[in-house]
Amino acid sequence: MIARVWTGDTPGTKSDEYLEYLEKTGVKECRATPGNRGVYVLRRVADGRAGFLFISLWESLDAIRAFAGADIDKAVYFPEDRDFLLEMDPHVRHYEVAVAETTGRDDPAC
């Protein structure tokens, strides 16, 4: 499995609105692409900024190409991203998932 990792920052005041937009665009499109194994969106609000870490999981590089196009290292942006993001980093990073373990419980502390 391969993790595709993107990061971006918004003003803290736009954090909730951007999260809703992200769910309607990037999350939805990833999940609709065959070979997607899941999506995690992490958010950290501090000092007037909201940092987002978007991790999508994929079964293969070909599955990532189906989502991102031929240049899989290029970030995928949607039209209104410019209205929210403080910078538009053109790159993403990919990692081999070396360990993936969950508790299988609903306890958020685990």
trRosetta pair geometry for C-beta under 8 A, 3 or more apart (Angstrom, degrees):
i j d omega theta_ij theta_ji phi_ij phi_ji
1 37 6.0 -56 -138 33 121 162
1 57 5.7 2 176 -173 119 101
1 58 6.8 149 -164 74 69 41
1 59 6.3 -44 -111 -108 71 42
1 96 7.7 113 78 -165 51 55
1 97 4.2 -18 85 35 100 131
1 100 6.6 9 54 -28 145 149
2 57 7.3 150 78 -157 43 53
2 58 4.8 -28 65 66 94 96
2 59 7.7 -6 21 84 86 5
2 60 7.1 81 7 -133 121 10
2 61 6.7 69 -9 -69 166 62
2 64 6.6 -58 91 -44 136 130
2 94 5.6 -3 -180 -170 112 107
2 95 7.0 152 -161 76 63 40
2 96 6.3 -43 -106 -104 68 46
2 97 6.7 -145 -89 -10 15 89
3 55 5.5 -17 -167 -165 109 100
3 56 7.3 148 -156 75 56 40
3 57 5.7 -27 -99 -99 68 69
3 58 7.7 167 -87 19 21 79
3 94 6.9 155 81 -155 51 53
3 95 4.6 -14 59 60 103 95
3 96 7.9 11 17 96 83 2
3 97 5.4 105 -29 -67 100 93
4 55 7.2 149 73 -156 50 47
4 56 4.7 -15 57 61 104 93
4 57 7.8 -164 17 -77 76 21
4 58 6.2 46 -17 -8 109 121
4 64 6.0 146 -65 -124 135 119
4 68 7.6 -166 -145 -46 155 140
4 72 7.7 -107 -113 175 122 100
4 92 5.7 24 -178 148 88 139
4 93 7.7 158 -157 83 47 41
4 94 5.6 -20 -101 -101 63 80
5 53 7.0 -19 -160 -170 94 87
5 54 7.2 148 -154 80 44 58
5 55 5.4 -7 -102 -103 76 77
5 92 6.2 159 75 -174 46 88
5 93 4.8 -22 62 65 104 89
5 94 7.3 175 15 -86 81 28
5 95 6.6 31 -12 -1 122 109
6 53 7.8 157 83 -157 48 42
6 54 4.5 -12 62 59 96 109
6 75 5.7 106 -124 -125 123 104
6 89 7.6 170 -158 76 82 116
6 92 4.6 -48 -79 -111 83 104
7 51 6.8 -9 -167 -173 102 93
7 52 6.6 160 -153 85 52 61
7 53 5.5 -13 -102 -103 85 64
7 54 7.4 -172 -79 19 34 77
7 89 6.9 28 72 31 77 151
8 51 7.7 165 89 -153 34 54
8 52 5.1 -10 63 57 79 107
8 54 7.5 12 14 -5 100 113
8 81 7.8 -67 -161 -165 164 110
8 85 5.0 -55 -176 -124 122 116
8 86 7.9 157 180 35 77 75
8 87 7.3 -156 -141 70 76 72
8 88 7.9 10 -122 -112 116 42
8 89 6.8 -146 -89 20 78 104
9 49 5.2 -8 -169 -178 116 116
9 50 6.6 151 -155 77 62 49
9 51 5.2 -27 -98 -99 86 63
9 52 7.2 -177 -83 15 33 78
9 85 6.8 96 69 -152 48 70
9 86 4.8 -29 93 29 98 120
9 87 6.8 38 45 27 98 90
10 14 4.6 -107 161 84 123 108
10 15 5.8 163 82 -84 119 55
10 18 4.7 -164 -43 -24 168 162
10 49 7.2 150 77 -162 38 66
10 50 4.9 -15 61 59 88 104
10 52 7.2 39 -1 -16 98 114
10 84 4.7 -33 -115 168 123 89
10 85 6.0 -71 -83 -97 77 40
10 86 6.5 175 -110 -23 27 87
11 14 4.9 75 64 13 87 103
11 15 7.7 -114 99 -39 49 75
11 48 6.8 -36 -157 161 73 81
11 49 6.6 -72 -127 -111 32 55
11 50 7.2 26 104 12 21 92
11 86 7.0 119 -45 -67 66 105
12 15 5.5 -16 -160 -28 43 120
12 45 5.3 94 -130 -155 100 104
12 47 8.0 -179 -47 87 132 36
12 48 4.8 -123 1 -166 125 34
12 49 5.7 -65 -48 -46 85 7
12 50 5.2 128 -107 -37 52 88
14 17 5.2 -67 -163 53 65 112
14 18 5.3 66 139 -29 91 107
14 50 7.3 -136 74 26 68 129
14 84 5.3 -173 144 -137 138 83
15 18 6.0 -61 -145 37 23 107
15 19 6.4 24 158 -21 62 106
15 43 6.6 111 -168 -172 111 134
15 45 5.6 -11 -99 -91 166 120
15 50 3.6 139 -101 -60 110 161
16 19 5.7 -52 -149 32 31 113
16 20 6.7 32 154 -17 63 103
17 20 5.9 -54 -154 35 32 112
17 21 6.4 31 149 -17 65 108
17 84 7.2 -158 100 -106 98 118
18 21 5.4 -55 -147 40 36 113
18 22 6.0 41 153 -25 69 105
18 50 7.1 164 51 86 135 139
18 52 7.3 -118 124 -48 126 143
18 84 4.3 125 -100 -161 114 146
18 85 7.8 118 -132 -61 139 64
19 22 5.6 -51 -144 34 30 115
19 23 6.6 33 155 -20 62 103
19 41 7.1 139 -140 135 88 142
19 43 6.4 -32 -88 -68 122 151
19 52 7.7 -179 -88 -103 77 125
20 23 5.9 -55 -153 32 30 111
20 24 6.7 22 153 -12 63 109
21 24 5.8 -63 -152 40 32 108
21 25 6.1 4 160 1 70 116
21 78 7.8 -168 160 81 102 135
21 80 6.1 -106 -159 92 142 127
21 84 6.8 -168 56 -38 151 153
22 25 6.2 -70 -136 49 27 94
22 26 5.3 -29 -163 38 72 112
22 27 6.1 73 140 -16 74 102
22 41 6.3 125 126 -127 137 152
22 52 7.1 -163 -86 -155 164 155
22 54 7.3 -137 -168 -94 130 126
23 27 4.8 -24 -133 39 45 139
23 28 6.8 73 156 -35 50 92
23 41 7.6 -102 -75 4 78 159
24 27 7.7 48 5 49 17 97
24 28 5.8 -7 -170 -9 26 136
25 28 6.4 92 24 37 0 105
25 29 6.3 -13 167 -8 49 114
25 78 4.2 -66 -170 -32 146 169
25 80 7.9 -160 -51 47 152 99
25 81 8.0 -136 100 -59 163 94
26 29 6.0 -60 -138 40 24 105
26 30 6.2 25 163 -19 63 107
26 39 7.9 155 129 -150 87 146
26 54 6.4 -23 135 -155 147 151
26 76 7.0 141 -116 95 95 108
26 78 6.7 -129 -50 -19 80 124
27 30 6.0 -56 -148 35 27 110
27 31 6.3 20 159 -14 64 111
27 39 5.1 165 -135 114 80 159
27 41 6.6 -59 -77 -38 120 128
28 31 6.0 -61 -147 40 26 108
28 32 6.3 21 157 -17 63 113
29 32 5.7 -59 -144 39 31 110
29 33 6.6 37 155 -32 63 104
29 67 6.9 122 137 -146 96 97
29 76 7.8 -128 99 134 143 145
30 33 5.9 -59 -158 21 32 113
30 36 5.1 136 161 -127 74 148
30 39 5.1 107 92 -75 142 129
30 56 4.7 -120 -152 -125 146 139
30 67 6.2 34 -113 -135 61 145
31 36 5.7 -141 -113 103 28 148
31 39 6.2 -81 -59 -6 91 125
32 36 7.7 44 45 20 26 143
33 36 4.9 92 71 -30 86 116
33 63 6.7 121 137 -178 108 83
33 66 5.4 151 -166 108 111 107
33 67 4.3 -16 -108 -77 172 98
34 63 6.5 -119 107 -128 64 96
34 66 6.5 -32 57 113 83 165
35 58 5.6 30 140 -159 97 83
35 59 4.6 -118 -158 37 80 103
35 60 6.0 -75 -155 36 131 86
35 62 7.1 -150 -106 92 168 78
35 63 2.5 -136 127 -121 148 131
35 64 7.7 -103 117 -32 131 46
35 66 6.5 113 33 38 131 135
36 39 7.2 -6 178 -46 122 92
36 56 6.4 -52 -141 -178 103 109
36 57 7.1 100 -171 77 61 61
36 58 6.1 -41 -108 -100 48 70
36 59 7.9 -98 -50 -5 9 86
36 63 6.7 -179 -52 166 50 123
36 67 7.2 85 -69 -62 109 138
37 57 4.0 -70 73 110 101 106
37 58 6.3 -175 8 -90 96 14
37 59 5.8 120 -46 -52 114 78
38 56 7.4 179 95 -153 45 54
38 57 4.6 15 55 38 83 119
39 54 7.4 -19 -166 -169 98 82
39 55 7.1 154 -158 86 49 55
39 56 4.9 -15 -105 -106 81 77
39 57 7.3 -145 -70 15 38 77
40 53 7.9 -11 113 109 95 90
40 54 7.7 162 87 -156 56 38
40 55 4.5 -3 58 60 100 104
40 56 7.9 -168 26 -76 62 36
40 57 7.9 55 -3 -24 94 101
41 52 6.5 -23 -168 -162 91 101
41 53 7.4 152 -160 79 43 53
41 54 5.5 -5 -110 -108 77 71
41 55 7.8 -168 -76 27 34 67
42 52 7.1 144 79 -159 55 49
42 53 4.1 -8 59 58 107 103
42 54 7.9 -152 27 -67 69 32
42 55 7.4 33 -4 0 103 105
43 50 5.9 -10 -167 -175 102 103
43 51 7.1 153 -155 80 49 51
43 52 5.6 -15 -101 -102 75 70
43 53 7.8 -156 -68 23 33 72
44 50 7.1 157 79 -157 42 54
44 51 4.7 -11 59 57 95 101
44 53 7.8 38 -3 -7 102 104
45 49 7.3 -174 -145 94 55 40
45 50 4.7 -20 -97 -102 81 81
45 51 7.8 -172 -77 20 34 66
46 49 6.7 -19 71 60 57 79
46 51 7.7 -17 31 4 93 106
49 86 7.3 -34 -133 -22 111 150
56 67 7.8 -121 125 126 157 172
57 97 6.8 26 -134 -52 105 146
58 61 7.7 98 118 -80 134 24
58 63 4.6 178 -168 91 107 121
58 64 4.9 57 172 -60 176 86
58 67 7.8 -122 -98 10 131 135
59 63 5.3 86 51 -12 80 154
60 63 4.8 109 57 1 76 98
60 64 7.3 -134 103 -1 49 84
61 64 5.4 -51 -153 35 41 114
61 65 6.4 46 148 -23 68 101
61 72 6.5 -92 -160 -47 87 169
62 65 5.5 -48 -149 33 35 115
62 66 6.7 43 150 -25 63 99
63 66 5.6 -47 -155 26 35 115
63 67 7.1 25 150 -9 62 103
64 67 5.9 -63 -158 41 37 106
64 68 5.6 -10 163 16 76 118
64 72 4.9 54 126 -137 121 127
64 94 7.3 0 -118 -106 167 133
65 68 6.4 -71 -118 58 26 83
65 69 6.7 -56 -161 119 62 11
65 70 6.4 32 -146 -100 105 32
65 72 5.8 -70 -78 -72 67 107
67 76 7.0 -87 146 -39 88 160
68 71 7.3 -102 136 85 104 53
68 72 5.0 96 83 -126 139 59
68 74 6.6 153 173 68 110 79
68 76 5.4 -123 -119 -50 75 117
68 92 7.8 -107 -121 32 148 141
69 72 7.5 -174 74 -76 55 49
69 74 7.0 -31 67 62 115 122
69 76 7.8 145 5 -89 101 102
71 74 4.3 51 110 -6 112 118
72 92 7.9 -82 151 65 64 114
72 94 6.9 21 132 -48 118 140
73 91 5.6 -14 161 -143 88 88
73 92 6.3 -161 -160 55 44 72
73 93 7.9 26 -138 -96 84 34
73 94 7.4 -94 -94 -10 73 107
74 90 6.2 -38 -142 168 74 84
74 91 6.9 -60 -110 -104 34 49
74 92 7.4 14 96 11 13 92
75 88 7.5 -167 81 176 144 76
75 89 6.2 105 -32 97 152 73
75 90 5.7 -154 21 -169 105 28
75 91 6.1 -8 -31 35 95 4
75 92 5.1 128 -87 -40 71 93
77 81 4.5 -106 -164 36 99 156
77 82 7.8 69 168 -43 135 77
77 88 6.4 2 -86 -151 153 114
78 81 5.3 118 57 -31 65 103
79 82 7.7 -58 167 16 42 100
80 83 4.8 -35 -172 23 77 121
80 84 6.9 57 139 -10 83 103
81 84 6.1 -76 -159 45 39 101
81 85 5.4 7 167 -5 82 122
81 88 6.9 98 125 -109 118 106
82 85 6.7 -56 -111 43 25 95
82 88 6.9 -21 -96 -64 75 131
85 88 5.8 100 103 -76 140 70
97 100 5.2 20 162 -49 126 113
103 107 7.0 -52 100 51 151 99
103 110 4.3 -11 -18 139 162 142
105 110 5.7 66 66 24 116 157
107 110 4.6 75 89 -9 104 110
